[in-house]
Amino acid sequence: MDIISTKEILLDAKKNKYAVPAFNIHNLETFQAVLDGAWEMKSPVIIATTPGTVEYAGLDYLVAISKTGAKRYNIPVALHLDHCSNVGFLQECIMAGYKSVMIDASLEDYEDNIKITQEVVKFAKKYNVSVEAELGRVGGVEDDRVVDEKDAYLTDPAMALEFVEKTGVDSLAVAIGTAHGVYEFEPELDFNRLAKMDEIIDIPLVLHGASGVSEKDIQKAVSLGICKINISTELKIPFSREIKKYFDENPMASDPRKYFTPAKDVVKSIVIDKIKICRSNNKA
């Protein structure tokens, strides 16, 4: 099986009331751990890469390992460009083989967000690539994108409907109270706002900043139309913690195969847990 777009994955999730987790990977090891977990759970999976990850790991490498992983595991695998605000860079990723992209013009004015997103959708449709956009601003830090709490705001349902109709996007990331990064306190999500959007918007809705959100709240969000859950921080911190722990216990270690193994194992366990929470297991 080759990598596919997120469109068909998320439409099935919407129809059958589950969500597909999108895991932000940063290297081969986190990629392998995510696919190992998804395969064990027989779940479709979205491999998310920020522009920073693409620059770090290499565009051609990421496409190649994703194609290899999709063929090896034979489960639905989507390679997704996450939080990209540079249209030229996004187009480069599409031409290299990405089947799913997110244009994030949420920091722009509403009308500019529409125009930029329309441009991306027009280009992406030529290559059967699905497009995600964002309306509202999810606070916190994601790659080089920083939104202060004072600049974050929630998505207006009526504007979201208009945005979807004018842009033709395949999925929409909405702001209902989550944030990127580590929470000091458990967030209070605006489920009434989400329910209204689910009632009037036909396309799959996306929840960013889900690391640290309770299982109960994630499942409630899924019941109200969220079809894609983004997970990043909850992979990065345990991955690095296990490597630090290994060196604390083995200060003379030098073999990456040794110190990466426990880090991969802990990421795989988290992936399995998130798949269960999203209820995408056995949906591959």
Sequence and secondary structure as in RCSB ss.txt:
>XXXX:A:sequence
MDIISTKEILLDAKKNKYAVPAFNIHNLETFQAVLDGAWEMKSPVIIATTPGTVEYAGLDYLVAISKTGAKRYNI
PVALHLDHCSNVGFLQECIMAGYKSVMIDASLEDYEDNIKITQEVVKFAKKYNVSVEAELGRVGGVEDDRVVDEK
DAYLTDPAMALEFVEKTGVDSLAVAIGTAHGVYEFEPELDFNRLAKMDEIIDIPLVLHGASGVSEKDIQKAVSLG
ICKINISTELKIPFSREIKKYFDENPMASDPRKYFTPAKDVVKSIVIDKIKICRSNNKA
>XXXX:A:secstr
   B HHHHHHHHHHHT  EEEEE  SHHHHHHHHHHHHHHT  EEEEE HHHHHHH HHHHHHHHHHHHHHH S
 EEEEEEEE  HHHHHHHHHHT SEEEE  TTS HHHHHHHHHHHHHHHHTTT EEEEEESB EEEETTEEE GG
G B   HHHHHHHHHHH  SEEEE SS EES  SS     HHHHHHHHHH  S EEE   TT  HHHHHHHHHTT
EEEEEE HHHHHHHHHHHHHHHHH TT   HHHHHHHHHHHHHHHHHHHHHHHT TT  
